[in-house]
Amino acid sequence: MLLIAGVVALLTAACAAAGTDTTSASGFDGTVLDPPEPKPEFVLTDTQGNPFDFQADTQGDLTLLYFGYTYCPDICPVQLAQIAAALDKLPDVERHTKVVFVTVDPERDTPKVIRSFLDKFDTNFIGLRGTIEEVEAAQRAAGVSVAAKIGEGDDYSMAHAAQVIAYAPDGFAYTQYPYGTRQTQWVHDLPLVLDRTDS
């Protein structure tokens, strides 16, 4: 994985301070969703210009869905770095995992920009974009707050949902992970999510 060691160390330390021990009766460290949420249906465009059917193209995989943007100064890099570092420690889990990043800032996040950004963390991370309307519809389908632009001109920021939603291979989300989730929590939970079914 193409991680910058110094950045990862800094982000790991930051998350260690920010994270909390949320282990539930279910055994998960993440926030348990009760009832579990079905994987949403939406189609966006990947960084190669191909349509990506989120539900169909992730079928049977552990899928981590995150809405963010490449100009994000803190939350997005931390979340992606923690996931990448955790998967690097879990090669058996990584083989059955898809990490899907959907930009909430398609105005600035071109396919090339998204690909360059994600490759800093993991070249296998999937980047998606669409029109503002398509991206807003995807956020609603996933049950997260719709992102909003803050500021004017080119130097604006995006207020967006910070959690990562984890869908088990059976197509349901049993957990989600807020900003501040520690790398150790990811390492603990990802194998559990991979094996989780409601049966």
C-alpha positions as CSV (number, residue, x, y, z in Angstrom):
1,M,0.0,0.0,0.0
2,L,1.2,3.4,-0.9
3,L,1.1,5.1,2.5
4,I,3.4,7.8,3.7
5,A,4.8,6.5,7.0
6,G,5.0,9.9,8.7
7,V,1.5,10.8,7.8
8,V,0.1,7.5,8.9
9,A,1.9,7.7,12.2
10,L,0.6,11.2,12.8
11,L,-3.0,10.2,11.9
12,T,-2.8,7.1,14.0
13,A,-1.8,9.1,17.0
14,A,-4.6,11.7,16.4
15,C,-7.2,9.0,16.1
16,A,-5.9,7.2,19.2
17,A,-6.7,10.4,21.1
18,A,-10.0,11.0,19.4
19,G,-11.4,7.4,19.4
20,T,-13.5,5.9,22.1
21,D,-14.0,2.3,23.2
22,T,-17.5,1.5,22.0
23,T,-17.5,-2.3,22.1
24,S,-21.1,-3.4,22.2
25,A,-22.8,-6.6,23.3
26,S,-22.6,-7.6,19.6
27,G,-18.8,-7.6,19.8
28,F,-18.3,-4.7,17.4
29,D,-16.3,-1.6,18.3
30,G,-18.2,0.4,15.7
31,T,-21.6,1.9,16.1
32,V,-24.2,-0.9,15.7
33,L,-27.1,-0.2,13.4
34,D,-30.3,-1.7,14.7
35,P,-32.0,-2.8,12.6
36,P,-29.3,-3.4,10.0
37,E,-29.6,-1.2,6.9
38,P,-29.8,-2.7,3.4
39,K,-27.2,-1.7,0.8
40,P,-28.5,1.3,-1.2
41,E,-29.1,1.3,-4.9
42,F,-27.3,4.0,-7.0
43,V,-25.2,4.2,-10.1
44,L,-22.3,6.7,-10.4
45,T,-19.2,6.9,-12.6
46,D,-15.8,5.6,-11.6
47,T,-12.4,7.2,-12.2
48,Q,-12.1,5.3,-15.5
49,G,-15.3,6.8,-16.8
50,N,-17.3,3.6,-16.4
51,P,-20.7,3.3,-14.7
52,F,-20.5,1.7,-11.3
53,D,-23.7,0.1,-9.9
54,F,-23.0,0.3,-6.1
55,Q,-25.3,-2.6,-5.1
56,A,-24.5,-4.9,-8.0
57,D,-20.7,-4.2,-8.3
58,T,-20.1,-4.8,-4.6
59,Q,-22.2,-7.9,-4.3
60,G,-20.7,-10.5,-2.0
61,D,-18.0,-8.2,-0.7
62,L,-17.3,-6.5,2.5
63,T,-18.0,-2.9,1.4
64,L,-16.9,0.3,3.1
65,L,-18.8,3.4,1.8
66,Y,-17.6,6.9,2.5
67,F,-18.8,10.3,1.2
68,G,-16.1,12.9,1.2
69,Y,-14.0,15.2,-1.0
70,T,-10.4,15.4,-2.0
71,Y,-9.9,19.0,-0.7
72,C,-11.0,17.9,2.8
73,P,-8.2,19.1,5.2
74,D,-8.6,16.5,7.9
75,I,-11.5,14.1,8.3
76,C,-11.3,12.4,4.9
77,P,-7.5,11.8,4.9
78,V,-7.7,10.4,8.5
79,Q,-10.6,8.0,7.7
80,L,-9.0,6.7,4.5
81,A,-5.5,6.4,6.1
82,Q,-6.9,4.4,9.0
83,I,-8.8,2.0,6.7
84,A,-5.8,1.5,4.5
85,A,-3.5,0.8,7.4
86,A,-6.0,-1.6,8.9
87,L,-6.4,-3.5,5.7
88,D,-2.7,-3.7,5.3
89,K,-2.7,-5.8,8.5
90,L,-5.5,-8.0,7.3
91,P,-4.6,-9.4,3.9
92,D,-7.2,-12.2,4.1
93,V,-9.9,-9.6,4.7
94,E,-8.5,-7.1,2.2
95,R,-9.0,-9.7,-0.6
96,H,-12.8,-9.6,0.0
97,T,-13.2,-5.9,0.7
98,K,-14.1,-2.9,-1.5
99,V,-13.6,0.6,-0.3
100,V,-15.8,3.0,-2.1
101,F,-15.2,6.8,-1.9
102,V,-18.0,9.0,-3.3
103,T,-17.0,12.7,-3.8
104,V,-19.5,15.3,-2.6
105,D,-17.6,17.9,-4.5
106,P,-17.8,16.9,-8.2
107,E,-17.2,20.5,-9.2
108,R,-13.5,20.3,-8.3
109,D,-13.1,16.5,-8.0
110,T,-12.4,15.3,-11.5
111,P,-11.7,11.7,-12.1
112,K,-8.0,12.4,-12.3
113,V,-8.0,14.3,-9.1
114,I,-9.9,11.6,-7.3
115,R,-7.6,8.9,-8.6
116,S,-4.5,10.8,-7.5
117,F,-6.0,11.4,-4.1
118,L,-7.0,7.8,-3.4
119,D,-3.8,6.3,-4.7
120,K,-2.0,8.0,-1.8
121,F,-3.8,5.6,0.4
122,D,-4.5,2.5,-1.7
123,T,-4.6,2.0,-5.4
124,N,-7.5,-0.4,-5.0
125,F,-9.8,2.1,-3.5
126,I,-12.8,2.9,-5.8
127,G,-13.6,6.5,-6.5
128,L,-17.0,7.6,-7.7
129,R,-18.5,10.9,-8.9
130,G,-21.7,12.1,-10.6
131,T,-23.7,15.3,-11.0
132,I,-24.6,17.1,-7.8
133,E,-28.1,15.7,-8.1
134,E,-26.8,12.2,-8.5
135,V,-24.5,12.4,-5.6
136,E,-27.2,14.0,-3.4
137,A,-29.5,11.1,-4.3
138,A,-26.8,8.6,-3.4
139,Q,-26.4,10.2,0.0
140,R,-30.1,10.0,0.7
141,A,-30.2,6.4,-0.5
142,A,-27.4,5.6,2.0
143,G,-29.2,7.5,4.8
144,V,-26.5,10.1,5.4
145,S,-26.8,13.8,5.6
146,V,-26.5,15.6,2.3
147,A,-23.3,17.6,2.0
148,A,-23.5,21.4,1.8
149,K,-21.1,23.9,0.4
150,I,-19.6,26.4,2.9
151,G,-18.1,29.6,1.5
152,E,-17.9,31.3,-1.8
153,G,-15.5,31.3,-4.8
154,D,-13.0,28.6,-5.3
155,D,-11.8,28.4,-1.7
156,Y,-14.9,26.7,-0.3
157,S,-15.3,23.7,1.9
158,M,-17.9,21.0,2.2
159,A,-19.8,20.0,5.3
160,H,-20.4,16.3,4.9
161,A,-21.2,13.1,6.7
162,A,-18.0,11.8,8.4
163,Q,-19.0,8.2,9.1
164,V,-18.0,5.1,7.1
165,I,-20.8,2.6,6.5
166,A,-19.7,-1.0,6.5
167,Y,-21.8,-3.5,4.5
168,A,-21.3,-7.2,5.1
169,P,-21.2,-9.6,2.2
170,D,-24.9,-10.4,2.7
171,G,-25.8,-6.8,1.6
172,F,-26.6,-5.3,5.0
173,A,-24.9,-2.7,7.1
174,Y,-24.6,-3.8,10.8
175,T,-22.2,-1.1,11.8
176,Q,-20.8,2.3,10.9
177,Y,-17.6,4.1,11.9
178,P,-17.4,7.8,12.9
179,Y,-14.5,10.1,12.5
180,G,-12.0,9.2,15.3
181,T,-12.3,5.4,14.9
182,R,-8.9,4.0,15.8
183,Q,-6.9,1.7,13.6
184,T,-7.1,-1.0,16.3
185,Q,-10.9,-0.8,16.2
186,W,-10.9,-1.2,12.4
187,V,-8.5,-4.2,12.7
188,H,-10.8,-5.7,15.3
189,D,-14.1,-5.2,13.5
190,L,-13.4,-5.8,9.8
191,P,-13.0,-9.6,10.1
192,L,-16.3,-9.6,12.2
193,V,-18.1,-7.6,9.5
194,L,-16.8,-9.9,6.8
195,D,-18.3,-12.9,8.6
196,R,-21.5,-11.2,9.7
197,T,-24.9,-12.2,8.5
198,D,-28.3,-11.8,10.0
199,S,-29.1,-15.5,9.6
